[in-house]
Structure formats: C-alpha cells, structure tokens
Amino acid sequence: GSFVVNAHVWEELDPVICYLQEQHRQDDDTFLDILNALRAGDVRRGHAELLLGRVDADLGGELEVTELHTVNLDVDRINESRLRSIQGGGHAYEMTSTGKEQYVETLKRSCLADEVLMLKKGALVMCIKNNNEKRYANGSLGTVVSFEEGTAYPVVELHSGRRVTITPETWELRDGDKKRASITQIPLRLAWAITVHKSQGMTLDAARIDLRRAFVEGMGYVALSRVRRLDNLSLAGINRMALQVSPEALEIDVQLRRKSAEDAKRFEYLAERAKERAAAEAIAPKPTTKGSAWTDKLAKMREQYPNAYKPWSKKEDEQLSSVFMDGKPKSIEELTKKFGRHPGSIRARLKKLFGEDAVLSGDN
C-alpha cells in the first residue's frame, strides 16, 4: 500500500509537524547511540560488536526477567512449560464477551488478554492494562503469591514490592457512541516470554531477547528499545534482519523531518513575539497580573523547597534512581530535604523513571 504521507487525505490535511527529539526511556548514551544508528539504518561494526557482547550476558539479580521472541510458538511453548513445572494446582479464568462475533474477534486480536488464563502460585505475570486507580500499569511485572478467598482472584506481588489483587477488567470496541463489543478478563498474561510484536509500547526493567529468527525490518529496534540500558539486556543471538530498517520507514522519517523544519521556520515569528512580550513585561511588570502572583507563590514555595519547578538534571535523576533501587526505607520527608522538592514532585518523578507502580516504602 501507499505510505500515509503520500495519501491524498494527508495532503489535504497538511498538518503542522512537530518532530520530537527527546526520548525518556533510555538513559545510557552508548545504548542510545546503537538505537539511533538502528533507526537511521546506519549500524556500524562498533554497534554490532557492542550488541554481540550482550549475547548470553548475565543479568544478575534475583528477579526473573521476560524473554522476547519473534515467533508466537516459542512464546506459548516457554510459558506453558514453565507453568507446568510449578507443582500444585492452579486457577483458570475464562474470558466473557458481548457483541457480534466479528467485532469480538477484532477486539481479541487488538489486546493481550487470553481466552483462558491459567495461573498458579509462583507464576511470573505481566499486567496488560493501565489500572484506573493507578495500582499497576500496562507492562508491570510481578509474581502470583496467592488467590483471594471467595473470589479466587490472583494476588500479585509486583516487582516494585507492592501487592495487589487483580480483578477483571473490560476492553471495549466502540464506533462513536455505539458499543460494538466488549470482552472481560483478568488483565494478566504469563510473562516468562512474550512476542516482540506484543511488547510494543512496553518498558521492561530487563529482558532476554532472541533475535536469531527476526523476519521483518524494524523488529530488532522494537525489541532492543524495550529496555532502558545496555546492561539490562541479554541476547540469545541476533541475525542480519534484526539490524535492518525498512526503506519506506526511512523515507517517511526524511519527509517528516523536512516538513517539521519548514513548519518551525514558518512559525519562528511566534518565538520572537514571545521574547518581545517577555522583555516588555520585565520592564513594566503589572502588580495585579497572574504572572506576578505566580512569581510570588513560587518564591514562597522555594523557601521550603529550593528546587521547586526547576527541571530535573540527569545527575538528580541518577541520584533518585539510586535511592529507589537501593530499596532501603526512605521517608518522603527525607527525600524532599535531599532534593529540595515537593513530595508530589518526587513521587511524579519516580513514576516517570520507573512506571506507575513505583512506590516508596511506607507509601500507600
């Protein structure tokens, strides 16, 4: 088919393109260099050697990690085998659905829920939906530790240390206001293995990745970019296809960058106007403006939290990550003093760095 950017509707729409340059998953410059080279279709010998250095790499740690495979059969075989190896009985959860079969089938294909989910105590699982109460997020990993009395819903200890009872969730297929179909299931799947395709959008603390049978361009990039750092990655192997990016993707990228540069130039005058306005306000500030009220409020806030509303530096992120990963009990008060920031800011930053299930000892 034709590229989206070559479609008539794209030309008619003529959108303003803002090309985002920053990413917030990886914080390892060497690894970022490899990923950027993959995206640009410019993988050099040095990049390949660094990746090959991660073949059979020991990830250490006590927590189990997810394996990413390119083929569905491998994933099912690994998960079923690992579940069978756990002694004792388990619980099966059957999906329920409403709506016409064709719509239900479309909905099933679009989400990760299993028609029959079999769980045992000790199973490694992954949450497959963002929870409305923010108790867990899509991609959160954990272990089944028990089953709730009466309901038999699984109780999962997340890798963050938080324990949650996982109750059924509903996915809907809507056409405007009209609901075409819905499915309801426990929002978990076995997580010893998952396909690269289904891992898209996830951030994994660590992963073992098998790219020996990568069969489509771009697959290697998707798989490798699930982890934050090179030392969070262990490879079973990698083939030439895993290092490829499709010519069509490269061409689309070129077009989007060009259009973004043109649009940035077209709207340059707005930045100049903003500078002029800021300069004018600095010369003649109005005491009753919202701006000055905010300045006063900020000054007062910084008496207690000296770094309030300042951007987080890479060094601060590293320090906060170190404290969090250390696992020692830290009170929120201790951290507000250390970083000179509001408790809400610290909690928000932890969620940005480690996902929605990141909590400090003693937090509810």
Contacts in CASP RR format, 6 or more apart in sequence:
PFRMAT RR
TARGET T0000
AUTHOR 0000-0000-0000
METHOD contacts of the structure
MODEL  1
GSFVVNAHVWEELDPVICYLQEQHRQDDDTFLDILNALRAGDVRRGHAEL
LLGRVDADLGGELEVTELHTVNLDVDRINESRLRSIQGGGHAYEMTSTGK
EQYVETLKRSCLADEVLMLKKGALVMCIKNNNEKRYANGSLGTVVSFEEG
TAYPVVELHSGRRVTITPETWELRDGDKKRASITQIPLRLAWAITVHKSQ
GMTLDAARIDLRRAFVEGMGYVALSRVRRLDNLSLAGINRMALQVSPEAL
EIDVQLRRKSAEDAKRFEYLAERAKERAAAEAIAPKPTTKGSAWTDKLAK
MREQYPNAYKPWSKKEDEQLSSVFMDGKPKSIEELTKKFGRHPGSIRARL
KKLFGEDAVLSGDN
3 248 0 8 1.000
3 251 0 8 1.000
3 252 0 8 1.000
4 10 0 8 1.000
4 252 0 8 1.000
5 252 0 8 1.000
5 255 0 8 1.000
5 256 0 8 1.000
16 263 0 8 1.000
16 267 0 8 1.000
17 256 0 8 1.000
17 259 0 8 1.000
17 260 0 8 1.000
17 263 0 8 1.000
18 260 0 8 1.000
18 263 0 8 1.000
19 256 0 8 1.000
19 257 0 8 1.000
19 260 0 8 1.000
23 32 0 8 1.000
24 352 0 8 1.000
25 203 0 8 1.000
25 225 0 8 1.000
25 228 0 8 1.000
26 32 0 8 1.000
26 35 0 8 1.000
26 225 0 8 1.000
26 228 0 8 1.000
26 229 0 8 1.000
27 228 0 8 1.000
27 229 0 8 1.000
27 314 0 8 1.000
27 317 0 8 1.000
27 318 0 8 1.000
28 228 0 8 1.000
28 229 0 8 1.000
28 230 0 8 1.000
28 231 0 8 1.000
30 50 0 8 1.000
30 230 0 8 1.000
31 229 0 8 1.000
31 230 0 8 1.000
31 233 0 8 1.000
33 47 0 8 1.000
34 43 0 8 1.000
34 47 0 8 1.000
34 50 0 8 1.000
34 51 0 8 1.000
34 224 0 8 1.000
34 230 0 8 1.000
35 221 0 8 1.000
35 224 0 8 1.000
35 225 0 8 1.000
37 43 0 8 1.000
37 44 0 8 1.000
37 47 0 8 1.000
38 47 0 8 1.000
38 218 0 8 1.000
38 220 0 8 1.000
38 221 0 8 1.000
38 224 0 8 1.000
38 243 0 8 1.000
38 245 0 8 1.000
39 221 0 8 1.000
39 245 0 8 1.000
39 253 0 8 1.000
40 245 0 8 1.000
40 250 0 8 1.000
41 244 0 8 1.000
41 245 0 8 1.000
41 250 0 8 1.000
43 243 0 8 1.000
48 243 0 8 1.000
50 230 0 8 1.000
51 224 0 8 1.000
51 235 0 8 1.000
51 238 0 8 1.000
52 235 0 8 1.000
52 238 0 8 1.000
53 235 0 8 1.000
54 230 0 8 1.000
54 233 0 8 1.000
54 234 0 8 1.000
54 235 0 8 1.000
55 234 0 8 1.000
55 235 0 8 1.000
55 236 0 8 1.000
55 237 0 8 1.000
55 238 0 8 1.000
56 234 0 8 1.000
56 235 0 8 1.000
56 236 0 8 1.000
57 231 0 8 1.000
57 233 0 8 1.000
57 234 0 8 1.000
57 235 0 8 1.000
58 234 0 8 1.000
59 65 0 8 1.000
59 206 0 8 1.000
59 208 0 8 1.000
59 231 0 8 1.000
59 232 0 8 1.000
59 234 0 8 1.000
63 141 0 8 1.000
63 159 0 8 1.000
63 205 0 8 1.000
63 206 0 8 1.000
64 124 0 8 1.000
64 143 0 8 1.000
64 192 0 8 1.000
65 204 0 8 1.000
65 205 0 8 1.000
65 206 0 8 1.000
65 207 0 8 1.000
65 208 0 8 1.000
65 234 0 8 1.000
66 124 0 8 1.000
66 126 0 8 1.000
66 141 0 8 1.000
66 191 0 8 1.000
66 192 0 8 1.000
66 193 0 8 1.000
66 194 0 8 1.000
66 204 0 8 1.000
66 207 0 8 1.000
66 208 0 8 1.000
67 78 0 8 1.000
67 192 0 8 1.000
67 193 0 8 1.000
67 194 0 8 1.000
67 207 0 8 1.000
67 208 0 8 1.000
67 209 0 8 1.000
67 210 0 8 1.000
67 236 0 8 1.000
68 193 0 8 1.000
68 194 0 8 1.000
68 195 0 8 1.000
68 196 0 8 1.000
68 199 0 8 1.000
68 207 0 8 1.000
68 208 0 8 1.000
68 209 0 8 1.000
68 210 0 8 1.000
68 223 0 8 1.000
68 226 0 8 1.000
69 75 0 8 1.000
69 78 0 8 1.000
69 193 0 8 1.000
69 194 0 8 1.000
69 195 0 8 1.000
69 196 0 8 1.000
69 210 0 8 1.000
70 195 0 8 1.000
70 196 0 8 1.000
70 210 0 8 1.000
70 211 0 8 1.000
70 213 0 8 1.000
70 214 0 8 1.000
70 215 0 8 1.000
70 219 0 8 1.000
70 223 0 8 1.000
71 195 0 8 1.000
71 213 0 8 1.000
72 195 0 8 1.000
74 193 0 8 1.000
74 210 0 8 1.000
75 193 0 8 1.000
75 194 0 8 1.000
75 195 0 8 1.000
78 192 0 8 1.000
78 193 0 8 1.000
79 190 0 8 1.000
79 191 0 8 1.000
79 192 0 8 1.000
79 193 0 8 1.000
82 123 0 8 1.000
82 124 0 8 1.000
82 190 0 8 1.000
82 192 0 8 1.000
83 118 0 8 1.000
83 120 0 8 1.000
83 123 0 8 1.000
83 190 0 8 1.000
86 120 0 8 1.000
86 121 0 8 1.000
86 122 0 8 1.000
86 123 0 8 1.000
88 120 0 8 1.000
88 121 0 8 1.000
89 120 0 8 1.000
90 118 0 8 1.000
90 119 0 8 1.000
90 120 0 8 1.000
90 121 0 8 1.000
90 147 0 8 1.000
91 118 0 8 1.000
91 119 0 8 1.000
91 120 0 8 1.000
91 147 0 8 1.000
91 152 0 8 1.000
91 154 0 8 1.000
92 116 0 8 1.000
92 117 0 8 1.000
92 118 0 8 1.000
92 119 0 8 1.000
93 116 0 8 1.000
93 117 0 8 1.000
93 119 0 8 1.000
93 168 0 8 1.000
93 185 0 8 1.000
93 186 0 8 1.000
94 115 0 8 1.000
94 116 0 8 1.000
95 108 0 8 1.000
95 113 0 8 1.000
95 114 0 8 1.000
95 115 0 8 1.000
95 116 0 8 1.000
95 117 0 8 1.000
95 183 0 8 1.000
95 184 0 8 1.000
95 185 0 8 1.000
96 183 0 8 1.000
96 184 0 8 1.000
96 185 0 8 1.000
97 104 0 8 1.000
97 107 0 8 1.000
97 181 0 8 1.000
97 182 0 8 1.000
97 183 0 8 1.000
97 184 0 8 1.000
98 104 0 8 1.000
98 181 0 8 1.000
98 182 0 8 1.000
99 180 0 8 1.000
99 181 0 8 1.000
99 182 0 8 1.000
100 180 0 8 1.000
100 181 0 8 1.000
103 173 0 8 1.000
103 180 0 8 1.000
103 181 0 8 1.000
104 181 0 8 1.000
104 183 0 8 1.000
106 173 0 8 1.000
106 181 0 8 1.000
107 171 0 8 1.000
107 172 0 8 1.000
107 173 0 8 1.000
107 181 0 8 1.000
107 182 0 8 1.000
107 183 0 8 1.000
108 115 0 8 1.000
108 183 0 8 1.000
110 171 0 8 1.000
110 173 0 8 1.000
111 128 0 8 1.000
111 129 0 8 1.000
111 171 0 8 1.000
111 183 0 8 1.000
112 128 0 8 1.000
112 189 0 8 1.000
112 198 0 8 1.000
113 128 0 8 1.000
113 171 0 8 1.000
113 183 0 8 1.000
113 185 0 8 1.000
113 187 0 8 1.000
113 189 0 8 1.000
114 185 0 8 1.000
114 189 0 8 1.000
117 185 0 8 1.000
117 186 0 8 1.000
117 188 0 8 1.000
117 189 0 8 1.000
119 125 0 8 1.000
119 144 0 8 1.000
119 154 0 8 1.000
119 186 0 8 1.000
119 188 0 8 1.000
119 190 0 8 1.000
120 144 0 8 1.000
121 144 0 8 1.000
121 145 0 8 1.000
121 146 0 8 1.000
121 147 0 8 1.000
122 143 0 8 1.000
122 144 0 8 1.000
122 145 0 8 1.000
123 143 0 8 1.000
123 144 0 8 1.000
123 190 0 8 1.000
124 141 0 8 1.000
124 142 0 8 1.000
124 143 0 8 1.000
124 190 0 8 1.000
124 191 0 8 1.000
124 192 0 8 1.000
125 141 0 8 1.000
125 142 0 8 1.000
125 143 0 8 1.000
125 144 0 8 1.000
125 154 0 8 1.000
125 156 0 8 1.000
125 188 0 8 1.000
125 189 0 8 1.000
125 190 0 8 1.000
125 191 0 8 1.000
126 139 0 8 1.000
126 140 0 8 1.000
126 141 0 8 1.000
126 142 0 8 1.000
126 188 0 8 1.000
126 189 0 8 1.000
126 190 0 8 1.000
126 191 0 8 1.000
126 194 0 8 1.000
127 136 0 8 1.000
127 137 0 8 1.000
127 138 0 8 1.000
127 139 0 8 1.000
127 140 0 8 1.000
127 141 0 8 1.000
127 156 0 8 1.000
127 166 0 8 1.000
127 187 0 8 1.000
127 188 0 8 1.000
128 138 0 8 1.000
128 139 0 8 1.000
128 187 0 8 1.000
128 188 0 8 1.000
128 189 0 8 1.000
129 138 0 8 1.000
129 169 0 8 1.000
129 171 0 8 1.000
129 187 0 8 1.000
130 137 0 8 1.000
130 138 0 8 1.000
130 356 0 8 1.000
131 137 0 8 1.000
131 169 0 8 1.000
131 187 0 8 1.000
131 356 0 8 1.000
134 356 0 8 1.000
135 162 0 8 1.000
135 164 0 8 1.000
135 357 0 8 1.000
136 156 0 8 1.000
136 158 0 8 1.000
136 162 0 8 1.000
136 164 0 8 1.000
136 166 0 8 1.000
136 356 0 8 1.000
136 357 0 8 1.000
137 355 0 8 1.000
137 356 0 8 1.000
137 357 0 8 1.000
138 202 0 8 1.000
139 202 0 8 1.000
139 203 0 8 1.000
139 204 0 8 1.000
140 158 0 8 1.000
140 159 0 8 1.000
140 160 0 8 1.000
140 355 0 8 1.000
140 356 0 8 1.000
140 357 0 8 1.000
141 158 0 8 1.000
141 159 0 8 1.000
141 191 0 8 1.000
141 204 0 8 1.000
141 205 0 8 1.000
142 156 0 8 1.000
142 157 0 8 1.000
142 158 0 8 1.000
142 159 0 8 1.000
142 191 0 8 1.000
143 156 0 8 1.000
143 157 0 8 1.000
144 154 0 8 1.000
144 155 0 8 1.000
144 156 0 8 1.000
145 155 0 8 1.000
145 156 0 8 1.000
145 157 0 8 1.000
145 163 0 8 1.000
146 154 0 8 1.000
146 155 0 8 1.000
147 153 0 8 1.000
147 154 0 8 1.000
147 155 0 8 1.000
148 154 0 8 1.000
148 155 0 8 1.000
148 165 0 8 1.000
151 167 0 8 1.000
153 165 0 8 1.000
153 166 0 8 1.000
153 167 0 8 1.000
153 168 0 8 1.000
153 186 0 8 1.000
154 165 0 8 1.000
154 166 0 8 1.000
154 186 0 8 1.000
154 188 0 8 1.000
155 163 0 8 1.000
155 164 0 8 1.000
155 165 0 8 1.000
155 166 0 8 1.000
156 163 0 8 1.000
156 164 0 8 1.000
156 165 0 8 1.000
156 166 0 8 1.000
156 188 0 8 1.000
157 163 0 8 1.000
158 164 0 8 1.000
158 357 0 8 1.000
159 205 0 8 1.000
159 357 0 8 1.000
160 354 0 8 1.000
160 357 0 8 1.000
160 358 0 8 1.000
160 359 0 8 1.000
161 359 0 8 1.000
162 357 0 8 1.000
162 359 0 8 1.000
166 186 0 8 1.000
166 187 0 8 1.000
166 188 0 8 1.000
167 186 0 8 1.000
168 184 0 8 1.000
168 185 0 8 1.000
168 186 0 8 1.000
168 187 0 8 1.000
169 184 0 8 1.000
169 185 0 8 1.000
169 186 0 8 1.000
169 187 0 8 1.000
170 182 0 8 1.000
170 183 0 8 1.000
170 184 0 8 1.000
171 182 0 8 1.000
171 183 0 8 1.000
171 184 0 8 1.000
172 179 0 8 1.000
172 181 0 8 1.000
172 182 0 8 1.000
173 179 0 8 1.000
173 180 0 8 1.000
173 181 0 8 1.000
173 182 0 8 1.000
174 180 0 8 1.000
196 209 0 8 1.000
196 214 0 8 1.000
196 219 0 8 1.000
196 220 0 8 1.000
196 222 0 8 1.000
196 223 0 8 1.000
197 222 0 8 1.000
199 222 0 8 1.000
199 223 0 8 1.000
199 226 0 8 1.000
200 222 0 8 1.000
201 226 0 8 1.000
202 226 0 8 1.000
203 226 0 8 1.000
203 227 0 8 1.000
203 228 0 8 1.000
203 355 0 8 1.000
204 226 0 8 1.000
204 227 0 8 1.000
204 232 0 8 1.000
205 227 0 8 1.000
205 228 0 8 1.000
205 232 0 8 1.000
206 227 0 8 1.000
206 232 0 8 1.000
206 233 0 8 1.000
206 234 0 8 1.000
207 223 0 8 1.000
207 226 0 8 1.000
207 227 0 8 1.000
207 232 0 8 1.000
207 233 0 8 1.000
207 234 0 8 1.000
208 234 0 8 1.000
208 235 0 8 1.000
208 236 0 8 1.000
209 223 0 8 1.000
209 224 0 8 1.000
209 233 0 8 1.000
209 234 0 8 1.000
209 235 0 8 1.000
209 236 0 8 1.000
210 235 0 8 1.000
210 236 0 8 1.000
210 237 0 8 1.000
211 219 0 8 1.000
211 220 0 8 1.000
211 223 0 8 1.000
211 235 0 8 1.000
211 236 0 8 1.000
211 237 0 8 1.000
211 238 0 8 1.000
211 239 0 8 1.000
211 242 0 8 1.000
212 236 0 8 1.000
212 237 0 8 1.000
212 238 0 8 1.000
212 239 0 8 1.000
213 239 0 8 1.000
214 220 0 8 1.000
214 223 0 8 1.000
214 238 0 8 1.000
214 239 0 8 1.000
214 241 0 8 1.000
214 242 0 8 1.000
215 241 0 8 1.000
216 241 0 8 1.000
217 241 0 8 1.000
217 244 0 8 1.000
217 245 0 8 1.000
217 246 0 8 1.000
217 249 0 8 1.000
218 242 0 8 1.000
218 244 0 8 1.000
218 245 0 8 1.000
218 246 0 8 1.000
218 249 0 8 1.000
219 241 0 8 1.000
219 242 0 8 1.000
220 238 0 8 1.000
220 242 0 8 1.000
220 243 0 8 1.000
221 245 0 8 1.000
223 242 0 8 1.000
224 233 0 8 1.000
227 233 0 8 1.000
281 289 0 8 1.000
285 292 0 8 1.000
286 292 0 8 1.000
298 308 0 8 1.000
298 309 0 8 1.000
301 308 0 8 1.000
301 309 0 8 1.000
301 342 0 8 1.000
302 308 0 8 1.000
305 336 0 8 1.000
305 340 0 8 1.000
305 341 0 8 1.000
305 342 0 8 1.000
305 345 0 8 1.000
306 340 0 8 1.000
307 339 0 8 1.000
307 340 0 8 1.000
307 341 0 8 1.000
308 340 0 8 1.000
308 341 0 8 1.000
308 342 0 8 1.000
308 345 0 8 1.000
312 320 0 8 1.000
312 349 0 8 1.000
316 339 0 8 1.000
317 349 0 8 1.000
317 353 0 8 1.000
319 338 0 8 1.000
319 339 0 8 1.000
320 335 0 8 1.000
320 339 0 8 1.000
320 346 0 8 1.000
320 349 0 8 1.000
320 350 0 8 1.000
320 353 0 8 1.000
321 353 0 8 1.000
321 354 0 8 1.000
323 330 0 8 1.000
323 335 0 8 1.000
323 338 0 8 1.000
324 350 0 8 1.000
324 353 0 8 1.000
324 354 0 8 1.000
324 358 0 8 1.000
324 360 0 8 1.000
327 361 0 8 1.000
328 361 0 8 1.000
329 361 0 8 1.000
329 362 0 8 1.000
330 360 0 8 1.000
330 361 0 8 1.000
331 360 0 8 1.000
331 362 0 8 1.000
332 343 0 8 1.000
332 346 0 8 1.000
332 347 0 8 1.000
332 360 0 8 1.000
332 363 0 8 1.000
333 343 0 8 1.000
335 343 0 8 1.000
335 346 0 8 1.000
335 360 0 8 1.000
336 342 0 8 1.000
336 343 0 8 1.000
336 346 0 8 1.000
339 346 0 8 1.000
347 360 0 8 1.000
347 363 0 8 1.000
350 358 0 8 1.000
350 359 0 8 1.000
350 360 0 8 1.000
351 358 0 8 1.000
END
